[in-house]
Amino acid sequence: MPCSLIDIGANLAHDSFDEDRADVIRRAADAGVTRIIVTGSNDDSNVRAAEMAEKLPGILFSTAGVHPHHASDYSDESDALIRSLIGKDVVVAIGECGLDYFRNLSPRDAQINAFKRQLDIAKDSGLPVFLHQRDAHDDFISILESALPDLSRAVAHCFTGAGESLLEYLEMGLYVGITGWICDERRGKTLHDIVATIPDDKLLIETDAPYLLPRTFRPKPQTRRNEPMYLPEILRVVAAARGQSEEHVAAITTANALDFFSIADD
């Protein structure tokens, strides 16, 4: 593989990594995943993600945001915390933010309010946005479209939708993050069939660890916890589905991640 991989979304602040987080990062590096963007999703994980990144500069970076599941907890203090964290060099995006009407763990009006406020932070800061959308397409598009002219860049994190949604996202200029969802022979079949329509310069790959363990491993891992070290398996499946070499997909996704998050390629 001609270049190291970048996992653009791993929830390393999740408590499932508390016992072996250093080993997880080491295993990732051994697998060629030498840089990881640690996802922030609420006040607590935002702080912890930034602290992790500051301890491993150049290896870990972080985002700062409030996931729609936690939108009910979004407060003026949350807003101020995100704005303070983005002053750190290691914090490279706003999010994970957006709308999730699949579970509705927060009321929809709270989700919309938190989403709009975080887009305002992205506008003010110039940082890119790490987006989440599930079963909320129309509201998501309506809110995002009005903000797009003032946003620097945005990625549809963990894309799992259909071709129509993908084309709409691409027409809006979004990057698209592909996870192990594509490795699911049932749920991921549609994504497997349409991933080749993503232009080279808009494709990103991610694990969303500890979630979405790729189902294509043989033999299967002993636990269901996903890790950044499994990113090469997502790369393999994406490359095959696109009819491209793994080396090519590695090169373009790494270059895209460096550009999207404004990371220097040391």
N, C-alpha and C positions, 0 to 999 in steps of 0.2 A: 504494500500500500504506500503510495508516494507521499502522503501527508497524514498527519494525525487527525483524529476525528474530534468534533465538538458536539457534546450533548447539550442541546439548547434548552432542555427542560427536565430537571431532575429534582424531586422533592426531598433533598437530602436533610432538610430540617425535620422531617417526619420522624416520629419516635421509634419507628421500626429500625432505624439506623443508629440508635443511641449506643448500642453495645459494640458496634464494629465499623463506625463511620470511616475511620482512618484506613482500615483494610479495604473497605468498599472503594475508596478513592485510589488506593494502590492497585487493586485489581483492575480498575478502569484503565489506569495508565498502562498496565501490563498488556491490556487488550488493544492499546492504541488510542484510547479515549483520553487525551491529555488535557482537555479543558472542559469544564462543566459549568453551565449556568444553573445556579441553585434557585429554585422558584420560591418566591414569597407569596403567601396567600392570606395572611392575617397579621395583626400587629405583632404577635409573638414570633411567628416564623420570619417575618420581615427582618426583625432585629437579629435573630439567630443566623439567618442566611447571610446577612452582611458581615456578621462577626466571623463566620466560617471563611468567607471569601477574603477577609482581611488577614487571616492567619495563613492563607495559601495564595498569595497574590500571583497572578499569571496562570494559575491553575483553576481556581474557583472564581466565579463572578456571581452576582445575584441580581434578582429583580425585587421590586418593592410594590406591593399592591394588596388588594382585598378581593378574594375570590367571591363570586356571587353567592355561594353557600353561606358566607360570613357577612353578607351585605347588611344584615340587621344590626351588626356590631359596628358598622362604619360610623365614625363620629368625627367631630372637629379635631379631636386628638389623633385619630387615625390619619386624617388628612395631613396634619402637621408632622406626624412621624414620617410619612412617606416623603414629604417635602424636605425633611431634614436628612433622611437617608440618601436621597439622590445627590447630595453634596459629596458623597464618598465616591472615589474613583472606581471602586469595585461594583457599584450598583449601576447596571447598564440598561435597565428597562423598567417601565411601569407595568405592573400586573403581577399576578394573573388577575385579569379583570374582564368583566363581560356580563352575560346573562345565562342563566340556567333554569329553564322552565320545565325540565324533565323531572327534577326532584322538588323544586320550589322550597328549598330548605330555608330561604328567606323570602318574604313577600315580594311580589314583582315590583311594587313601587319602590321598595328599599333597594332592590337590585338595580333598577334604572337610575336612581339617585346616586348610588355608589359608582356605577359605571360612568356616568356623566362627570362626576367630580374627579375621577381618576384621569379621564380624557383631558380635563382642564389642566391637570398637573403635567400631563405629557405635552400639551400645547405650550405651557409656560417653560418647561425645561428643555424641550427639543429631544427628549429621549424617546426611543421607540416604544411601542405598546405590545404587550404579550397578552393575546386575546383568548377568551373562552366563550364558546357559544354552544348551547345544546337545547334543541327544541324551542328556540326563541328567535328564529331567523328574521322575521319581519321587523320586530322591534330592534333587534341587534343592528340590522342593516340601516334602518332609519336613523338611529342614534349615531352610528359610526360614519355614515355618509356625510352628515352635517359637520362632523369634526375633521374629516380627512384633509381638507385643504390646509389645516393648521397643524397637522401631525407630520412628523418626520418620516416614520416608517411604522408598519404594523405587521404582525404575524398571526395568522389563524392557527393557534396552538392546537395540537392533537386533532387535526382535521379528520372527521369520520363521516362526512356528509356525502351527498350524491353529486352527480355531474353538474346539475344546474347550479347548486350552491358553489361548487368549485369554480365554475366559469364566472360567476358573479364576483366572487372574491378576487379572482385574477384580474377582472376588468377594473376592479377598484384599486388594483396595484398592491394587494396584500401578498406577503410571503406566506408559504404554507408549510406547517410543521407536520411531519409524518412520524407516527409512533408504531409500536408493536401491534396496534389495531390491524395493520395491513397483513400481519402474520396469522390472523385468525381466519381459518378456511371458510367459516360461515359468516360471521359478522363483518369481516373485512373484505369479502369478495368484491363488492362494488368499488371500494377504494383501490384494490389491487387492479381492477380493470381500467380505472381512470387516472391513476397516478402518472401515467406517461404524458398526460396533457399539461402537466405543470412545467412551465419553461425552466430551463437549467438555472436561470438566474433568480428564481423564486422558490427553489426547493431547499428545505431544511429538515434535519432529522433529529429525533429526540426519543428518550425512553419514557418520560413521565414516571420514572421510578418513584415509589415502589409499586406503581400500578402497571397494568398492561404488559405483563411478562409475555414475550413472544411465544406463540404456541407451536412454532416450527422447529424448536430444538429437538434433536435426537442424539442421545437420550435426554429426556426432560429433566430440568433441574430438580433438586430434592425439595425445594420450597417454591412457593408462588410469588415470593418477593422479587420484584424486578430490580435490576442494578444497572448503572451506566456501562458496566463491562459487557452488557448484552447489546449495545448499540451496533456493533458489527453485524449482528444477525439481522437487524432492521435494515441496515445498509445492503446486505446481500439480497434480501427479498425485494427491496425497492429497485435495486439495479436490475434484477431479473425481470421484474414487471415492466420496467421502462425499456428493456432491451439495450441496456448500457452496461459497460464494465463496472465492476466494483471500484476500480481505481478512478474512473471518471466521476462517479457519483461521490466518492470520498473527496475528490478535489473540489468539485463545485459546491458541495454542501459546506465544506470547511471555509472556502472563500466567501460564500454567502453569509455564514455566521460571523466571520470576522468583520465583514462590511456592515451587517445589520446592527451588531452590538458595538461597533466602533472599537474593536479590540485590535491592538497592535500585534502583528505577527512577528514575534521576537525570534 
